[in-house]
Amino acid sequence: MDIRFAEESDLPALTALINKAFKVEAFFIVRDRLMPEETRQYFQKGRFLIAEENNTLAGAVYVELRGDRSYLGLLSVDPDRQKSGLGRRLTAAAEEFAREMGAHHMDITVVNLRTELPPFYRKLGYTDNGTEPVRPEMIPRLLQPAHFIKMTKPLGNG
């Protein structure tokens, strides 16, 4: 399986993959995770790393550089490939990219209703770093109250 940076031509397949992986959130959020224009906006602010096998997207992760910190988001693995280690591999690739770009920490936010996520990230070395409210534009789409758990990991380069 190859991991590479996404290109503009990957955006439709990338959006479809993210939405397929995030269907698990249907119990608390209305509509797909991302609309095509939202994916394009992420693409303009940061980079997506994608895992590909036989010309098919198997997983993706978003990385945004923010000075000496970086942000990881939208970790998405095709449901048929989950529990295979691909999420860990994509996270490691994102961390390595951020480290090479000079970031000293990787930050993430996970919605509190996805109770399986904090333990997953803790196993990868992330620690809880507070909470924050959901963005105002998300509130109309929520079926129940939610907030974000902030987590961070030092990248070990200074």
N, C-alpha and C positions, 0 to 999 in steps of 0.2 A: 504494500500500500504506500502510495506516494503522498507526501504533504507538500503543498505549494501555496503561494499567495494567490488569492482569487483575483480574477480579472473582470473587467466590465461585462464581458460576455457570459460570465458565470452567474450573474445576478438573478436571472429567473430560476435556475436550478437551486441556487443558494437560498432564495426566499422559500421555495417549496420545501427544501430540506429542513430549514428552521421551523417552519409551520408544522411539518409532520412530527418533528421531535418534540415540539411544545404542545401538541394536542393533549398531553397529560395534564395541562393546566385548565382544561375545559370546565373543571368543577368550580373554578373561582373567577374565570375571566371570559367575557363574551368576545368573540371574533378571533381571527387568526392572530398569531403573535406579531407578525410584521406584514404590512402591505408593501408592494414593490417599491414605492417611493421612499418608505422608511428604510428599507434595506439600502437603497441608493444613498440616503443621507448618512448612514453609518459608513458606507464605503468611502464617502468623501472626507470623513473625520479620522478614520483609522484604517486598519487592514484586517482582512479576513484571511485566516489560514484554512485551507480545505484539505481534507483527506479524500483521495480518489483511488478507486480500484476498478480496473477495466472501464475507464472513462465514465464511471458513475460516482457521484458524490456520496460518500459514506459518513462524513462528519465535517464540522466546521467550528471555528471559534473566532471571536472578534477581539482585536487588541487595539487599544488607543493609547498613544504616548501622551503623557501629561507632565512635562518637565522631567524631574528625576523619579517620577512615579509612572505607573502604567495601569491600565484598566483592562480586565478580561471580562467578556460578556458573551451571551448568546451561545454558550457551549452547546452544540447540537450534534447528536449522533443518531443516525437512522435507527428507528426502533428495532429493526431486525438485527442490528449490530451492537446494541447496547449490552453491557456486561462483558465486553470483549477486551477491555483495556484501551479502546480507542479514545475515550474521553480523557484518560490520563495522558495518553501520548500527545493529543492535541494541546492539552494544558501545558505540558512540558515544552512543546515546540513554541507556544506563545510566550512562555517565560523566558526561553532562550533568546527569542527575537527581541523581547523587551530589554533583557540584560545587554545584548549586543548594541542596542540603541542607547544605552547609558542609564536605563531605569534601575533604581535601587529597590523598589517595592512593586508588587503587583497587588492591585485592589480589585475586589469583586463585591457585588451586592446580590443577595439571593432573597427571594420573597419568603416570608416566614411560613406561608402555607405549604411550601414544598419542603416538608420536614426531612426528607431524605438528603437534601443538598448540603446543609452544614456538615454532617458527618463525613460525606464524600470529600469535601474540600479540606476538612481538618486532617484527613488521612494524607492529603497532599501537602501539608505543612501550613495551611492557612489558619489564622486565629481570628476570633471574633473581635470586632473593633467598633461596636456601637450599633445603633439603628438609625433609620431615617424614614420619613413618610414616603409613600408612593407619590409619583409626580402627579400634579393636579389633572393632567389630561387623561390619566389612567382611571381615575375614580369613576367616571360614568360606565366604564367597561367591567368594573368589579362586581361580582355577585355576593361577595362578603368582604368585611373589613380586612385589610392587609397592611403590612409594612415591610421594609427591607431590612435585612441583617447585613451589616457591613463586615467584610472580612479582609485581611491583608496578609501578605507573605513577603519577608525580605528575600531579595534575589541574590544576595551574597556577593555583590561586586563592589562593596565599599560602604 
